[in-house]
Amino acid sequence: MIEKLLLKLRLRDELSDSEEAVLRGAMSHTVDHTQGRTFIRSGMELTTSNLLIDGLVCRYKDLADGSRQMLELHVPGDFIDLHSFPLKRLDHNVMALVPSTIGVFPHERLQAITQDEPHLSRLLWLSTLLDASIHREWLLSLGRRSAIQRLAHLFCELYIRLGIVKLTQQTSYRLPLTQSQISELKGLTPVHVNRTLKELREQGIVTFRSDTVSIHDWTRLQAVAEFDPAYLFMEKRPR
């Protein structure tokens, strides 16, 4: 069940068999969430953290006028709210964008890891730091990148992140999101997203059709996005 998490961790450091066994034992059960279900709400008291096993999940915040901004997109293998272990609550909501399976990690089991497994604790800490790094890159997109750069950067990032957990097929991957959902992720209107996707398609760079992103020119896609994967910290080194 946690194989994709293990792929992410082993990309960045060694993970012993005993540490893998500890991680497997820390998950108490799994929960299936339907598409569109908000399963964590801002301010609610939390006693567990959640690992995305299958599906797509986003973090988001609402404004009083009913508008919503998605803050980050989680793919299988991501700990969605590991930071809720020390924080005990979140300042945002978490929603399943598609039918999703979640692995549940009780906080008392995570506490035992921090007490007994210092190296594994650092790897889990690394997971939260990676979340923060991705979040900063998304802030840069929302604040400074043009529409075409925002979408190009999203497609580049997801190609790398999904590739790490073996969910790409050569130069394509599934992304079962609507253009409206993408507009909420990138702070654009659906009309602007549609126009920008058409521009990327007509330039022969990337096509998004039938829930699939097909990259036709990776070099040009990176150039348009000004994509530098350094913020994903994919080098393997002692942590």
C-alpha positions in Angstrom: 0.0 0.0 0.0 2.8 2.4 0.8 5.0 1.5 -2.2 4.8 4.9 -3.8 5.9 6.6 -0.6 8.9 4.2 -0.5 9.8 5.2 -4.0 9.8 8.9 -3.1 11.9 8.3 0.0 14.4 5.9 -1.6 15.0 8.4 -4.4 16.4 10.8 -1.8 18.1 8.5 0.7 18.7 4.9 1.7 15.8 3.3 3.6 16.5 0.1 5.5 14.2 -2.9 5.6 13.5 -2.3 9.3 12.6 1.3 8.6 10.2 0.1 5.8 8.6 -2.3 8.3 8.1 0.5 10.8 6.4 2.7 8.2 4.1 -0.2 7.1 3.2 -0.8 10.7 2.5 2.8 11.4 -0.5 2.8 9.0 -3.6 1.7 10.8 -6.1 1.4 7.9 -7.2 2.9 4.6 -10.3 5.0 3.8 -11.8 5.6 0.4 -13.1 9.1 -0.4 -15.5 10.0 -3.1 -14.8 12.6 -5.7 -15.4 16.2 -4.4 -15.4 15.1 -0.7 -13.7 17.5 1.7 -12.4 15.1 4.3 -10.3 17.6 6.4 -11.7 21.0 7.3 -9.8 24.0 8.5 -9.7 24.1 12.3 -10.9 20.6 13.0 -8.9 18.7 15.7 -6.7 16.0 14.0 -5.3 12.8 15.6 -4.1 11.2 12.4 -2.1 12.1 9.3 -3.0 10.9 5.8 -1.0 9.3 3.0 -2.4 9.4 -0.5 -2.3 5.9 -1.9 -4.4 6.4 -5.0 -6.2 9.4 -6.6 -5.6 13.1 -6.6 -6.1 15.4 -3.6 -5.9 19.2 -3.2 -5.5 21.7 -0.4 -7.7 24.8 -0.7 -9.0 27.8 1.1 -12.4 29.6 0.7 -13.3 33.3 0.8 -16.5 34.7 2.2 -17.8 35.3 -1.3 -17.7 31.6 -2.1 -14.6 31.7 -4.3 -12.0 29.0 -3.8 -8.2 28.9 -4.3 -6.5 25.5 -4.6 -3.1 25.7 -2.9 -1.4 22.4 -3.8 -2.1 19.2 -5.7 -1.1 15.9 -4.1 -0.3 12.7 -6.1 0.0 9.1 -4.9 2.9 8.7 -2.5 2.4 12.1 -0.9 1.8 12.6 2.8 -1.1 15.1 2.6 -1.0 16.5 6.2 2.0 15.1 7.9 2.4 18.6 9.4 -0.9 18.0 11.3 1.1 15.8 13.7 2.8 18.7 15.4 0.1 21.3 14.5 -2.9 19.2 15.6 -5.1 21.2 13.1 -4.9 22.7 9.7 -5.6 26.3 8.5 -7.0 25.0 5.2 -9.3 22.3 3.8 -8.3 19.0 2.0 -10.5 17.6 -0.8 -10.5 14.5 -3.0 -10.5 15.7 -6.6 -11.2 12.2 -7.9 -12.1 9.0 -6.0 -9.1 8.6 -3.7 -7.7 6.0 -1.3 -6.0 7.3 1.9 -3.7 5.5 4.3 -4.3 6.6 7.9 -1.4 7.1 10.3 -2.4 7.7 13.9 -0.3 10.5 15.6 0.7 8.2 18.5 2.4 5.9 16.0 4.2 8.9 14.3 5.3 10.0 17.8 6.8 6.6 18.4 8.8 6.9 15.2 10.1 10.3 16.3 11.3 8.8 19.5 12.7 5.5 18.2 13.7 6.1 14.6 15.8 9.3 14.2 16.8 8.6 10.6 13.2 7.7 9.5 12.0 10.8 11.3 14.3 13.0 9.3 13.0 11.4 6.1 9.4 12.2 7.1 10.5 15.7 8.0 12.0 15.9 4.5 8.6 15.2 3.1 7.1 18.2 4.8 10.0 20.4 3.6 9.4 19.2 0.0 5.8 20.2 0.4 6.9 23.7 1.4 9.3 23.9 -1.5 6.5 23.0 -4.0 4.2 25.5 -2.3 6.7 28.3 -2.8 7.0 27.4 -6.5 3.2 27.5 -6.8 3.2 31.0 -5.1 5.7 32.2 -7.7 3.4 30.9 -10.4 0.3 32.6 -9.0 2.2 35.9 -8.4 4.5 36.3 -11.3 4.2 33.7 -14.1 2.0 34.3 -17.2 -0.9 31.9 -18.0 1.1 29.8 -20.4 4.0 29.6 -18.0 1.7 28.5 -15.2 0.2 25.6 -17.2 3.6 24.7 -18.7 5.2 24.6 -15.2 2.3 22.5 -13.8 2.7 20.0 -16.6 6.5 19.8 -16.1 6.2 19.4 -12.3 3.5 16.7 -12.5 5.5 14.8 -15.2 8.5 14.6 -12.7 6.4 13.9 -9.6 4.3 11.2 -11.2 7.4 9.7 -12.9 9.0 9.2 -9.5 6.1 7.0 -8.5 5.9 5.3 -11.8 2.7 6.8 -13.0 3.9 8.1 -16.4 3.9 6.4 -19.8 6.9 7.6 -21.8 6.0 11.2 -22.3 2.4 11.2 -21.1 0.4 10.8 -17.9 -3.2 10.7 -16.7 -4.5 13.9 -15.2 -8.3 13.4 -14.6 -9.0 17.0 -13.9 -11.4 19.4 -15.7 -10.3 22.7 -17.1 -12.4 24.4 -14.4 -10.3 22.5 -11.7 -7.1 23.5 -13.4 -8.3 27.1 -13.4 -8.7 26.9 -9.6 -5.3 25.4 -9.2 -3.6 28.1 -11.3 -5.7 31.2 -10.4 -7.0 31.6 -14.0 -10.5 31.6 -15.5 -11.7 28.5 -17.3 -11.8 30.5 -20.5 -8.2 31.6 -20.1 -7.2 28.0 -19.4 -8.9 26.8 -22.5 -7.2 29.5 -24.6 -3.8 28.7 -23.1 -4.2 24.9 -23.7 -5.0 25.7 -27.3 -1.9 27.8 -27.6 0.3 25.0 -26.2 -1.4 22.5 -28.5 -1.0 24.6 -31.6 2.7 25.2 -30.9 3.2 21.4 -30.8 4.4 21.5 -27.2 1.7 19.6 -25.2 -1.8 18.3 -25.5 -4.3 17.9 -22.7 -7.2 15.7 -23.9 -9.3 12.9 -22.5 -7.7 13.2 -19.1 -4.3 12.7 -20.5 -1.3 15.1 -20.8 0.8 14.3 -23.8 4.2 16.1 -24.0 5.4 16.5 -27.6 8.4 18.7 -27.0 9.9 18.4 -23.4 12.7 20.9 -24.1 10.3 23.6 -25.3 7.9 22.9 -22.5 10.7 23.4 -19.9 11.8 26.6 -21.7 8.3 28.1 -21.7 7.8 27.3 -18.1 11.4 28.3 -17.1 11.2 25.0 -15.3 14.2 24.0 -13.0 13.5 20.8 -11.0 16.0 21.7 -8.3 13.2 22.6 -6.0 12.1 19.0 -5.9 15.4 17.9 -4.3 15.7 14.6 -6.2 19.4 13.9 -5.4 20.1 10.9 -3.2 22.2 11.8 -0.2 22.4 11.0 3.5 19.7 12.9 5.4 
